[in-house]
Amino acid sequence: MSKAMKLPQKLMLLGSGELGKEFVIAAQRLGNYVIAVDRYANAPAMQVADRSEVISMLSADDLEAVVTKHEPDFIIPEIEAIRTEKLQEFEQRGITVIPTAAATNYTMNRDRIRELAHEELGIRTAKYGYAVTLEELIAVSDQIGFPNVVKPVMSSSGKGQSVVASKEEVEKAWNYAIANSRGDSQKVIVEEFINFEIEITLLTIKQWNSPTIFCSPIGHRQERGDYQESWQPADISEDKILAAQAIAQKVTDALGGAGIFGVEFFITKDEVIFSELSPRPHDTGMVTLISQNLNEFELHLRAILGLPIPKIEQLGSSASAVILASEKLDAPMFTGVAEALAEPDVDIRLFGKPTAHPYRRMGVALAKAENVQAAREKATIAASKIHII
């Protein structure tokens, strides 16, 4: 990646949410020029980018127009709902797609990445099956057994996911998955329910010309398929960390390219089981905004630009807790920020989303403490002090 050694570079971000916003801030600190693209105006990353564009990223024509207009050096997807075959055309023209166009195509759909891991690489995953109709879902659910987990093959931040305890709950799970599916897919995946001790994200940094490196494992807790809190370091044994690293490297080597990957695992008493993978900064990794010398967004940028990452330093037990909206609001405002920030080693990020709706993630509280449990409690208390009006 010799072309990336001179700065600034022109970066086009496809998807401009809160993760994109932090990435743009990291990119701007090194003087890069960023175009933030999304399907709605004034998205979080647009507020800090040099230019912004509102398009449908499922439209090949819209993508073509915006790329032709700006001629970026790099295209960096931040969401799943993109016409990924168009990215392969851009790559053939000499634009670097992160991590690669083929990898983006794989990872935007849960079915493809699961098949790569399980069928091609022989990695242990939960048992799974697919359905494109309610009738198929009923049949596949019977085959997998109950309880199981149903989710759309294409979604954002775990939305549309539900645990199904019995046959009577299948129709509700189908409706919820389809309602929260991204893109034009009407396909769901059914997975065996794994009775795990902890669910982790292993942030895996794949570099162009240097070895793959890893952040300390991040534990996280979900509700409604969406992350609620995360903490670092996760309390798992060294042998399980090494097993997770080996799996993460195997999958990311198969995908190729460069950048940060959020690789998720179920950790049981006896096993490390591959769950999912995102080819970009991960929502649970927002804890790194307080827990590391280089956060996940800075690591992603350095890997993309071929810049060295000499050391990732853990700054102490840390946690994040989400700040959720409870009602539909336009131009939301926040109270309680001063109260939340009065506690030492607490920080707040408000994402600047122009509208709110129930369970929408509007911000995150970050905290450090003497141990992980204390950090989790501190972050949760800080988040609870923020009210959206």
C-alpha positions in Angstrom: 0.0 0.0 0.0 2.7 2.5 -1.0 0.2 5.0 -2.2 -1.2 5.4 1.3 2.2 6.4 2.7 1.6 10.0 1.6 -1.1 12.0 3.3 -3.8 13.2 3.0 -5.8 10.4 1.3 -9.4 10.8 0.1 -11.7 8.4 2.0 -15.3 7.6 1.2 -17.4 6.2 4.0 -20.5 4.2 3.0 -22.7 4.4 6.1 -22.3 7.4 8.5 -23.5 6.3 11.9 -21.8 6.7 15.3 -19.0 4.2 14.4 -18.3 6.1 11.2 -18.3 9.4 13.2 -15.5 8.2 15.4 -13.6 6.9 12.4 -13.9 10.2 10.6 -12.5 12.0 13.7 -9.5 9.6 13.7 -9.0 10.2 9.9 -9.3 14.0 10.3 -6.6 14.0 13.0 -4.2 12.9 10.3 -5.4 15.4 7.8 -7.4 13.1 5.5 -10.3 14.2 3.3 -13.5 12.3 4.1 -16.8 12.0 2.2 -19.5 10.6 4.4 -22.4 8.9 2.6 -25.7 7.6 4.0 -29.4 7.3 3.1 -30.4 10.2 5.4 -29.2 13.7 5.9 -27.1 14.9 8.9 -26.1 11.4 9.9 -23.5 11.4 12.7 -20.4 11.0 10.6 -21.6 13.7 8.2 -21.3 16.2 11.0 -17.5 15.9 11.1 -16.7 15.0 7.5 -15.4 17.3 4.7 -18.3 16.5 2.4 -21.5 14.5 2.7 -23.9 12.8 0.2 -27.4 11.3 0.7 -28.0 8.4 -1.6 -29.6 4.9 -1.6 -26.6 2.5 -1.2 -28.7 -0.3 -2.6 -28.8 1.7 -5.9 -25.9 0.8 -8.2 -26.6 4.1 -10.2 -26.4 6.2 -7.0 -23.2 4.5 -6.0 -21.7 5.0 -9.4 -22.6 8.7 -9.4 -21.1 9.5 -6.0 -17.9 7.6 -6.7 -17.5 9.2 -10.1 -18.1 12.6 -8.6 -15.5 12.3 -5.7 -13.0 9.7 -7.1 -11.9 8.5 -3.6 -8.7 6.6 -2.9 -10.5 4.3 -0.5 -14.1 3.1 -0.1 -14.8 2.1 3.5 -18.2 0.4 4.1 -19.7 0.9 7.6 -23.1 -0.8 7.1 -24.5 -4.0 5.5 -27.1 -2.6 3.1 -24.9 -1.8 0.1 -25.0 -3.1 -3.5 -21.8 -5.0 -2.9 -21.3 -6.2 -6.4 -20.8 -2.6 -7.4 -17.8 -2.5 -5.0 -16.1 -5.1 -7.1 -16.3 -2.8 -10.2 -14.8 0.1 -8.2 -11.9 -2.2 -7.1 -11.2 -3.2 -10.7 -10.8 0.6 -11.4 -8.1 0.9 -8.9 -10.0 2.1 -5.9 -9.1 0.3 -2.6 -12.2 -1.2 -1.0 -11.8 -2.1 2.7 -11.1 -4.8 3.5 -11.6 -6.0 -0.1 -14.7 -6.0 -2.3 -14.9 -9.8 -2.1 -14.6 -9.8 1.7 -17.3 -7.1 1.9 -19.6 -9.2 -0.2 -18.9 -12.2 2.1 -19.4 -10.4 5.4 -22.5 -8.4 4.5 -24.5 -11.6 4.7 -24.6 -13.9 7.7 -25.1 -16.9 5.4 -22.0 -16.4 3.4 -19.6 -15.8 6.3 -21.1 -18.8 8.2 -20.6 -21.1 5.3 -17.0 -19.8 4.8 -16.2 -20.5 8.4 -18.0 -23.8 8.8 -17.9 -25.5 5.4 -14.7 -24.1 3.8 -12.5 -23.6 6.8 -13.9 -26.3 9.1 -14.4 -24.0 12.1 -16.9 -24.9 14.8 -20.0 -22.8 14.6 -23.5 -23.2 16.0 -25.7 -25.6 14.0 -27.7 -23.5 11.5 -30.2 -23.5 8.7 -32.0 -21.0 6.5 -35.6 -20.1 5.7 -37.2 -17.7 3.2 -40.8 -18.3 4.2 -42.6 -18.8 7.5 -43.3 -22.4 6.6 -39.6 -23.1 6.0 -38.7 -21.5 9.3 -41.1 -23.7 11.1 -39.6 -26.8 9.5 -36.0 -25.7 10.0 -36.7 -24.7 13.7 -38.0 -28.2 14.3 -34.8 -29.6 12.8 -32.5 -27.4 14.8 -34.5 -27.9 18.0 -35.7 -25.4 20.7 -34.6 -23.1 22.1 -32.9 -21.6 19.0 -32.0 -18.1 17.7 -33.6 -16.6 14.7 -32.2 -13.5 12.9 -32.1 -11.9 9.4 -29.1 -12.9 7.3 -28.6 -9.1 6.7 -29.1 -6.7 9.5 -27.3 -4.0 11.5 -26.0 -4.4 15.1 -27.9 -7.6 15.8 -31.3 -6.1 15.1 -34.1 -8.5 14.3 -32.7 -11.3 16.5 -34.8 -13.3 18.9 -34.4 -16.4 21.1 -37.3 -18.8 20.3 -38.3 -21.1 23.1 -41.0 -23.1 21.4 -42.9 -23.7 18.2 -45.6 -21.2 19.3 -43.0 -18.3 19.1 -41.7 -19.0 15.6 -44.2 -16.8 13.7 -43.4 -13.8 16.0 -39.6 -14.4 15.4 -40.2 -14.5 11.7 -42.1 -11.2 11.6 -39.5 -9.5 13.8 -36.6 -10.7 11.7 -38.1 -9.6 8.4 -39.2 -6.2 9.8 -35.5 -5.6 10.8 -33.8 -7.0 7.8 -31.5 -4.7 5.9 -31.4 -4.5 2.1 -33.7 -6.5 0.0 -33.2 -9.9 1.6 -36.1 -11.9 2.9 -33.9 -14.7 4.3 -33.4 -15.6 7.9 -30.9 -17.9 9.7 -31.9 -20.2 12.5 -29.1 -21.2 14.9 -28.7 -23.7 17.7 -28.9 -21.9 21.1 -25.4 -22.0 22.6 -25.4 -22.1 26.4 -22.3 -19.9 26.7 -20.5 -18.5 29.8 -19.6 -15.3 28.0 -19.9 -13.8 24.5 -16.8 -11.9 23.3 -15.6 -9.7 20.5 -12.0 -10.1 19.5 -10.9 -7.0 17.6 -8.6 -8.4 15.0 -6.3 -6.0 13.0 -5.3 -7.2 9.6 -2.4 -5.2 8.1 -1.2 -5.0 4.5 2.5 -5.8 5.2 2.7 -6.7 8.9 1.4 -9.5 11.0 -2.2 -9.7 12.2 -2.6 -8.4 15.8 -5.3 -8.5 18.4 -6.9 -6.3 21.1 -7.6 -7.8 24.5 -11.0 -9.7 24.3 -14.1 -7.6 24.9 -17.1 -9.1 26.8 -20.5 -8.0 26.0 -24.2 -8.4 26.9 -27.1 -8.1 24.4 -30.8 -7.5 24.6 -33.2 -7.8 21.6 -30.1 -8.8 19.7 -28.4 -5.4 20.3 -25.5 -4.7 22.5 -26.2 -3.0 25.9 -22.9 -3.0 27.6 -19.3 -4.1 26.9 -16.2 -4.5 29.0 -12.5 -5.1 28.6 -10.6 -7.2 29.4 -13.0 -10.2 29.3 -12.2 -12.8 31.9 -11.3 -15.9 29.9 -8.4 -18.2 30.1 -5.2 -17.8 28.1 -5.7 -21.0 26.1 -9.2 -19.8 25.0 -7.8 -16.4 24.0 -5.2 -18.2 21.9 -7.9 -20.5 20.4 -10.1 -17.4 19.5 -7.0 -15.7 18.0 -6.2 -18.7 15.8 -9.8 -18.9 14.5 -10.0 -15.1 13.9 -6.7 -15.2 12.0 -7.9 -18.1 9.9 -11.1 -16.4 8.9 -9.6 -13.0 8.2 -6.7 -14.5 6.2 -9.3 -16.2 4.0 -11.1 -12.8 3.5 -7.9 -10.8 2.9 -7.4 -7.1 2.7 -6.7 -4.8 5.7 -8.5 -3.1 8.5 -10.1 -4.0 11.8 -12.5 -7.0 12.1 -14.9 -7.5 15.0 -14.9 -11.3 15.4 -17.5 -12.6 17.8 -17.3 -15.8 19.8 -19.4 -17.8 22.2 -17.2 -19.1 25.0 -18.6 -22.2 26.8 -17.0 -24.2 29.6 -15.2 -26.4 27.0 -15.3 -24.6 23.7 -14.6 -21.4 21.7 -17.3 -21.2 19.0 -17.2 -18.8 16.1 -20.4 -16.6 15.9 -20.1 -13.7 13.5 -17.7 -11.2 12.0 -17.9 -7.5 11.0 -15.2 -6.1 8.6 -15.0 -2.8 10.4 -15.1 -1.3 13.9 -17.6 -3.0 16.2 -20.2 -1.4 18.4 -19.0 -3.4 21.4 -15.5 -2.0 20.7 -16.7 1.5 21.7 -15.2 0.6 25.1 -11.8 1.1 23.5 -12.5 4.9 23.4 -11.5 4.8 27.1 -9.7 1.4 27.5 -6.8 1.6 25.1 -4.0 3.9 23.9 -5.3 3.4 20.4 -9.0 3.0 20.0 -10.6 0.7 17.4 -11.2 3.6 15.0 -7.5 4.7 15.1 -6.4 1.1 14.6 -8.8 0.7 11.6 -7.4 3.9 10.1 -3.7 2.9 10.6 -4.3 -0.6 9.1 -6.1 0.9 6.1 -3.4 3.5 5.5 -0.5 1.0 6.1 0.7 3.0 9.1 2.6 1.2 11.9 0.9 0.0 15.1 3.9 -0.5 17.4 1.9 -1.2 20.6 -1.7 -1.6 21.8 -1.7 -0.8 25.4 -4.6 -1.6 27.8 -5.2 1.3 30.1 -7.1 -0.6 32.8 -10.5 -2.3 33.5 -13.1 -0.4 31.4 -16.7 -0.6 30.3 -19.3 0.9 28.1 -23.1 1.2 28.5 -25.5 2.4 25.8 -27.8 5.4 26.2 -31.1 4.4 24.6 -34.1 6.4 23.5 -37.5 5.4 24.9 -39.8 7.3 22.5 -40.0 8.9 19.1 -38.5 12.4 19.0 -37.3 14.9 16.4 -34.2 17.0 17.3 -33.7 15.2 20.7 -31.9 17.0 23.5 -30.1 15.5 26.6 -30.2 16.3 30.2 -28.1 14.8 33.0 -24.8 15.0 31.2 -23.1 17.1 33.9 -24.3 14.7 36.6 -22.9 11.7 34.6 -19.5 13.4 34.1 -19.2 14.4 37.8 -17.8 10.9 38.5 -14.0 10.4 38.0 -13.0 8.3 35.0 -16.3 8.6 33.2 -16.8 9.9 29.7 -19.9 10.4 27.5 -20.3 10.2 23.7 -23.6 11.6 22.3 -23.9 10.6 18.7 -25.9 13.6 17.3 -28.6 11.5 15.6 -31.2 13.8 14.3 -34.2 11.7 15.4 -34.9 9.2 18.2 -37.2 6.2 18.5 -37.6 3.5 21.1 -34.4 1.5 21.7 -32.4 3.6 19.3 -28.8 4.0 20.5 -28.2 7.7 21.0 -25.0 7.7 23.0 -22.7 5.7 25.2 -21.2 6.0 28.7 -17.6 5.0 29.2 -15.9 4.2 32.5 -12.7 3.0 34.0 -12.4 1.5 37.5 -10.2 -0.8 39.7 -11.9 -3.9 38.2 -14.3 -4.8 35.4 -17.3 -5.2 37.7 -16.8 -1.8 39.2 -16.3 -0.3 35.7 -19.5 -1.9 34.4 -21.5 -0.5 37.3 -20.0 2.9 36.9 -20.8 3.0 33.1 -24.3 1.8 33.7 -25.0 4.4 36.4 -23.6 7.1 34.2 -25.8 6.1 31.3 -28.9 6.0 33.5 -28.3 9.7 34.4 -28.7 10.8 30.8 -32.3 11.6 29.8 -33.5 12.3 26.3 -36.1 14.9 25.9 
